[in-house]
Amino acid sequence: MGLFRMILAISVLIAHIDDMPGDSIVSRKLLGINIWSGHAVFAFFIISGFYMSLVINEKYIQSEKGVSRFYLNRALRLYPIHWATLSLYAVLFFCLNVPSFLIGEDYGKPWLFTWSCFSNTTFFGVEWIPLFNADGWKFVIGPVWSLGVEISFYLVAPFIVAKKLKILVALTIVFILFRFSLYFFGVKLLPWRYFFFPADFCFFLLGSISYRIYAARERIRGWRILGVVSAAVLIFCNFYEPLWTAPDLDKWQSWCFFLLVWISTPFLFSLTQKNTIDNWIGQLTYPVYMVHMLVITTISLAYHGRMDKGVLAFLGTLILAIALYSFIDHPIERIRRKVIRRGSFQSSGD
């Protein structure tokens, strides 16, 4: 799963490199990654639903104070890297004299300034900023809006993902129908079908059902073969360009991809969970996702040389992500292992 998650993160990185001024050789075609960035984000939601269901059902639900320990584990995973990234953003804006709420500039909207400081620091409510304020994007740092959606899921996950399968299926159907109703009634993708948690909740629920498939793996013949087949199909899906001709996230082509990720996730996890290299790649996915906009912004504002900016952004993102993982996330992982009382399955960066 680590390699697939990294492909998803790189697809987001490529999309934002495309927005940099000037041309770059870094492209989806060059790297052989056709997945659109929005599809990658929703695929992350499905995978997150799977992982959270896995750890809650197999670790936290069986332990004393499991819910509070789950929240602590999530905080240890998300906040140190995020706060380090925010600090680097503040240094960048201060050194380059770029207006930003991170260095006290409120753009004449004190209430939004206060809300932004809180939500960008904690993730809570950050995805609501562009829903209610057209200029709100200047108050959203990097890709943290999707972490706001993730946090919403984490809050309710301990009380949902351990429910009976028929309840999970019923909830999934309800929220898929809700999402489709928005689409068929002409509600625009941005912002309501992208940032609005109730519209995204169905993807996390799909991941939770994927976990139930994984939990029943001993009763499924040819489980490992199915994992290999799933990997092959996802690779084919990535390279099959006709599937990526409808960037709207609710076209049938998009849902073909989402359903494929949903079906493949338990098999891929089983296939790769003991692979050390794949696990390490998976650990880097979160820092890559969090710092890539910082690197892109830094190069766009401060670099005036002749070297390809896209290449610099790509390499810089990987280098900074490895550094943050090595000096921040990896040491904290020891604490996280004590929190979850690590058992039979290896950590996968979640």
N, C-alpha and C positions, 0 to 999 in steps of 0.2 A: 504493500500500500504506500510505502514511503516514496517510491519512485513516481507512482501515479499522482500522489499529492504534490510532488515537486513540479510535475508537468503542469498541473492546474495552476500552481503559483506562478510559474514562468509565463503561462498564457496571460495572466493578469499583468505581469511585468512588461511583456511585449506590447500589450494594448496601450500602456501608459508611455512606453518609449515612442510609440507611433505619434503621440501627442506632443513630443518635444519639437522645438523649432529646428528646421533643417532636415535633411534626409539622413537615413541610417541604413547600414546593411543588415542590422538586426531586424528580422521580420519573422512572421509565422512561417513563410515559405522556407527561409533559410534554416530555421531550427526544426522544421517538420512538425510544428504544433499548430493544428487548425482550430482547436477549441477556442471559442469566443470567451472573453473575460467574464461576462455575466453568467454564462453557463458554468464556468469554473467555480464561481462563488456559490452557486446553488448546489453544485456537486460537493463542495466543501460542507455545505449544510447537511447533505445526506450522510456523508462520512462522519460528521460530528454526531449526528443522531445515532449512528451505529456505535461509535466509541463510547459515548456517554451511557448508552443503554448497557454496553458491555461492562463498564466499570461499576455502574450503579447496581446492576443485578448480581454481579459476581463478587463485588467487594463491599460496597458501602451499605447496601440494604441488609447485609448479614452482620454488621458490626454495630457496636454501641456508638451513638451520636453520629450515625452514618451520614445524615444530611449535612450537618455542620462540617464534617470532615471532607465531604465532597466539595462544598463551597470553598473551603480553605485550599484544597488541592487545585481547584480551578484558578483561584487568585494567585497562587504561587506559580502557576504555569503562565498566566497571561500578563500580570502587571509588571514584573521586573523588566522584561524586554520592552514592554510598552512605555514605561516611565523613562527608561534609558533613551528610547527613541524620541520621546517628547523633549527631553533635556537637550538632545542634539539639535532638534528643530529650533529650540529657543536660542541656542548658541549661534546657529546659522542666521536666524533673523536679526539677532542683535549685532553680529559682526558685519552683516551686509546692509544694516539699516533698513530692513524690509518690514513694513507695518504688519503686525500680527497681534492677535489677542494674547499670544504666549508671552509677549514682552510689554503688555499693558495697553495696547491699542484696542479701543472698544468700538471703533467705526461709528461712534455716535449712538450706539444702542447698548446702554448699560445692562439692561435685562438680558439681552442675548449674550453679552460678554460674560456675565455671571453663569448663565446656563452652560455656555460653551466650556468655560474653565472646569466646571464640575463634570460635565458629560464626557469631554475628551480625556479627562483624567481617569474616570471610573468606567467609561463606556455606557453608563446608564443614560438613556435618552438621547444619545448623540445622533441616532438615525432619525430622530424626530425633527431636528433642526431644518433640514431641507424640505420637510413636509409642510411646514408652516411659515417658512420665510424664503422667498425666492433667492435672496442674496446669501442664504445661510451657508453656502458651501465654503465661503472664506473663513468660517468659524469651525469647519471640520478638518481635522488634521489627518492626512493620509487616508488609509482604507479603514479607519476605525468605525465607520458606520456599520460595517458587517459584524464587528465585534459587539456592537450594541444589540444587534439581532441575536447573536450567539448568547449574550448574557441573559436576554429574555428567555431563551430556551433553557439555559442552565437553572434559572430560578424555578421553573415549573417541572423540569425533567425528573427530579426525585419522586415526584408525586404522580407521574404519568407513565414512565417507561417500564415500571414493574407491574402495571395493570395486566389483566388477562388479555390474551391476543385478540379476542373478538372486540374488546373495547378499543384497543389500539387501531384495529382495522376500521372500526366505525368512525373514530376521530379522524383518521387519515382521509377517509372518503368525504367527510363533512368539510374538511379544510381544503381538499382538492376541489370540491364543488364550489366552495367560496372563491378560490382563486380563479377558476374557470368563469364564474359569474362576472367577476371584475373584467376579465378579458372580453367576454361576449357582449357586455354592456358598454364596451369602448373606453374603459378606464385606462389611461395611459400607463405605459410601463414605468416611466419616471414621473412622479416619485412612488406612486402607491403600489404598484405591483413589484417594486424592487426593494424599497426601504421599509415597507409596512409589515411588521412582524406577523400579524394574523395571515397575511398573504403568503408569507414564507414558511410558516409553521409546518405545512404539509411535507416539506422536504426533510425536516428533522424527524417527523413521524415515519416517513418512509425508511429512514435509516434505522429507526427503532425496530421496525418490522424485519429489516435485514438481520438485525442481531438475533431475532427469534429463529431465523433460518440457520444462522451459525450455531445457535444453542442446540439445534436438532441435528447437527452434522453427523453424529454417530449412526443415525438412522437413514442417512442418504448414501446410497451406493456411488462409488466413483467420485468421492468428494474431491480428492486431489486433482483428478483429471478435469473436473468441472472448473477448478481454479485455473488450470493452464488454459482451458478453452476461454474462460472469462478474460484472462489477460490478452489472449490473441484477438478476441472480438473488440476489446477496448482499443487496442493498437490499430486495428482495421478502421474502427470508428473515427479515430483521430485523423487518419490519413484519407478517409473517404470524403473528399471535398463537397460533393453534393449535399451532404448532411449539414454543411455549414453555410448554407445560402439564405437562411432565415434567422437573422439575429434576434428577432423578437423572442423572448424567453417562453412564450406560450404557444408558439406554432407547433404543429405535430412533429416536425423534425427535432425541435428542442426537447420535447417530451420523450422522444425515442432515446435520446442521449441520457436524460435523467433516469428513465426506467432501466436502461442498461447499467448505469452506475449503481442503482438500487439493487438490481439482481446480482451484480458482480462483486459488490463490496464484501460480503461474508466469505466468498470463495478466495478472493485475493488476499484478504487478511489471513486466512488459514494458510495460504500458500507461502506467505512472506514473513509471518510474525517472528520466526526464529532466525531470520537473515540479518546479520549484524550490519552489513553495509546498507541494506534497505532501511533498517531502523534508523541509522545515522542520517540518511538522506531525509527521512521523515521528520527527524528532530529539527532539521534546518528549515523546514517549510514555513513555520510560523515566523521566525525572524526575517526570512526572505519577503514574506507577504507584508510584514510590518514596516520594513525599512526601505523598500524599493522606491517609494515616492519621496522619501527624504533624500536619497541619492540622486534621483532624477531632478529634484528641485535644486539641489546643490550644484550639480553640473550645469543646469540651465541658467542659473544666476551667476555662477562664479567662474566657469571655464570658458575661455575664449581662444583656445588653441585649435589646431587643425585636426587633431585625432577625432575619429568618429565618436560623437557623443553617445550614441546608442550602445556602442561597444563598452565605453567607459561606464555607462550606467549599469549595464548587465554585469560586468566584472566587479564593479564597485559594490553592487548589491550583494553578490555572492561573498565577497571578502568581508564586508561589514556583518553579514548574517553569520558567517563562521566565527567571527570575533565575538559577537554578542552571545552566541551559543556557548563558546568555549569559556568565556570569562564571567558570564552571568547565569545562563540557563543551566548549563551542565552542573556547576556547583550546587545550585538550588535543587537539582534533580535528586540529590541525596536526601534532602529534606522531604521532598514529595514522596519518595519511596517509603520513608518512615510513616508518613501520613496514611498512605494506602496499604501499608503492611504487605508489600509486594508478594504475590503468590506465584501461581503456575504459569501465567503468560507474561511475556516480556512487554516492557513499556514501549509504546509506539509514538511517543511524543505527545500524548494526550492523557 
